[in-house]
Amino acid sequence: MSNKLALVTGVGPGTGLSIVKRLVHGGYDVAMIARSDERLRDFQKSIPGASAWAVDVTDADQFAITLDQIHGQLGAPELVIHNAVGGVFGNFLTIDPAVLQRNFQTNVMAFLQLARHVSPAMIEAGKGAIIASGNTSALRGKSNFAGFAPTKAAQRILAESMARELGPKGIHVAYLVIDAVIDLDWTRKMRPDAPDDFFIKPEDIAEEIWHLAHQPKGAWSFNAEIRPSKETW
């Protein structure tokens, strides 16, 4: 491979796919990770430079095997985006504790495992970037988000701890808070009367991730937030 390598988890038809397309457009080969092998294969056929790696990131053993395979076949990634997400709506009295635990595995433990796998090569090279896509739940716990917000808050704090450790070694860690409803088919159906500018486009999220990943060393961001102009905050 002549291109730099990026790795993206949680590659679905919305934000994840837009991130992959932006990175390929910018000159990266991209290892795409998600649970659905069939969908990833379809993406791979239509995006030159993108490769499909189907695995459930909550399965630590299989995730480790997949990461080793990517490293062995494609090399060490210079850019890693953890976009895989698990969430459920409900207050603390009604949520299934097992679901909260699974969300923690997706949002926090998989992020930890991923960073532990890729960071040694980045440290050796003295460069690289690790970015997690988050949302407003990382900053506040609303009543009906008890199955989600605790995991995203923990994810943000883990990312901050990583940033303080890896920044002096040349690796940029950033956390992107997406304070918006993402423009997807199912979100449009949930809010059929909402105007276009109520939503945030996956392509615009991908552009901000590109920006974060390529900031000069003298002006790195850690906490970044994006939202539509009409979002109440």
N, C-alpha and C positions, 0 to 999 in steps of 0.2 A: 504494500500500500504506500502511496506517496502522500496521501492526505493525512491530516491529523485525525485522531480517533476521539469520538465522543460517545458517551453511554447515557441513555435515557430510560428510566423506568416509568411504568404507567402509561405506555403508549396506546392510547385509544383514538377514536376518530375526532376528538376535540383538541384540547390543549396539547396533549402528547404528540399527536401527529403534526401539529403546526410547529412545535419545537423541532422535531426531526427535519421537517422540510426547510426550516430556516437555517439549521446547522449545515445541512447538505448544500444549500445554496451558498453558504459562506465558506465552503471548502473542506468540510469534515466528512469522514466516513462515520456512520452512526450505528452503534449496536442498540437495537430496540428491544426492550424487555416488557413483557406483559403476560397475563395468564392465557390469553386466547391465541393459540398457535395459528389457527385458520386466518384470523384477521391480520396477524402480523405478516403472514405469508403474502396476503393480498397487498399490504403496504410495501413489502419488499419488492414485489413485481413492478410496482409503479414508481418506486423511488430508487434510482441508481445510487449506489453508495450506502444504502441502508440494509442491515441484516437483521433477521428475526431470531429472537432467543426467547422461547416461551417457558416461563417458570412462574410459580406463585412465590412472591418475595417473602411470604410469611413462613414458607418451608425453608428453614435455615440451611439444612443440609443440601437440598437441591439448589438453593440459591447460590451457595458457595461453589458447588460443582459448575453451575452455569458461568459464574464470574471467572472461575479458573479456565473454563473453555474459551471464553471471550479473550482473556489475556493470552492464552496459548496460541490461538488462531489469528488474532488481530493485533495483539500488542497491548500496551498500557494506555488507557484513555487519558487525554489531557484535560478533558472537560466531562463532568458527571452531573447530571440533573436528576434528582429524586422527585419524580412527579407522581409516583404511585400513591394512592390515597384510599383510606378506609374511613367510612363515616356512617352514622345513623342518627336519626332524630329521635328525641325523647328526653324527658326530664330524669333526674337521678332515681326517682321512684319507679319508673316504668321501663327503663332500658334493661336489656339482658346483659348482665355483667360479662358473659362470655363474648358478646359482640364488642363491648368496650375493650376487652383484652385482645381480641383479634385486630381491632383498629390500632391498638398500641403496637402490635407486631408489625403492621404495615407502615405506620407513620413514623415510628421511633426505632424499633429494633432493626428493621430492614435498612433504615437509613444509617444506623450505627454500623451494621455489618458491611454495607456498601462502602462507607467511608474508610473503615478499617482495611478493606481489601485494596482499595485504589490509592490510598494516601502514601504508602511506602515508596512506590515508584515515583509519585509526584515529588516527595521529599528528596529523593535521590536526584531527580532532574532539576529541582529548585524552582519548579513552576507547576501550574495547574489550577483548576477551578472546580469547586463543588458547590452546587446551588440546590436548595430545596424550595419547591413551590408550596406556599402556605396560604392562609386566608385570615380573615379577621378573628376567627376562633382562636388563633394563636395569641391574641392580645386580650380577650375577654371571654367570660363564660356566661352566655345567655342561658335562660332556663331550659329551653328545649334542645340544647346542644351538649348535654351532659355526656353523651356517648361519643363525642367528637372533640370538643374543645380541650379537654384535658390532654389528649394525645397530641394535638397540634401545638399547644403551649409547650409541652415537653420537647417536641421536635425543634421548636425555635430555640429553646434554651440549650439543647444539645448542639445545634448548629453554632450558637454563640460560643460555647465551650470549644468546639472544633476550630472556630475562626481564631480564637485567642492562641490556640496551640499551633495552628498551621500557618497563620499569617506571617510571623517572623521567618518562616522557612520558605516563603515564596508562594504559598498556595492560598488562593483567594476563596474564602467561604462566604456565601451570601444567602440571605433568606428573603424571599419575595412574598409579601402579603398581598393577596389578590382580593380586594374588598369590593366584590361585585358578583353579579350573577353572570356566569359565562354563557355566551351565545351558542347554545346547542339545540338540537331538535327537541329534546325532552324538556329543557327549560323554557323554550318557547311555548310548548303545549301547556306547561304549568301556569304561564303568565301570558295568555293569548292577547290581552289588551295592552301589554306594555309596549312603549315606543322603542324604536331601534336603539336610541341612545341610552336606554336603560341598561342594556347589556354591554359586557366587555367581549371583544372578539378574541378568539384563541390566537389569531395571527399577531395581535397587538401584545398579548402576553409573551409570545415567543420572541417578539422584537425586544422587549424589555429584558428578557433572560439573555439574549444575545448581548445587549448593552452591558449588563452586569458582568458577564463572562469575559468581556474584553475591555474593561476599565484599565487605565494605566495604574501601575503600582503606587504611584504617588497620590491616587484619589480613589481608593477602594470604598465601596459601600458595604455595609453588612445588612442592616434593616432597610428594606426598600418597600414602598407601598404604591400600588396603582389602583385607580378606581375611575369609573365614568364621571364626567363633569357634573352630572346631576345626582350622583350618589349622596345620600345623607350620611354624614359622619361627624 
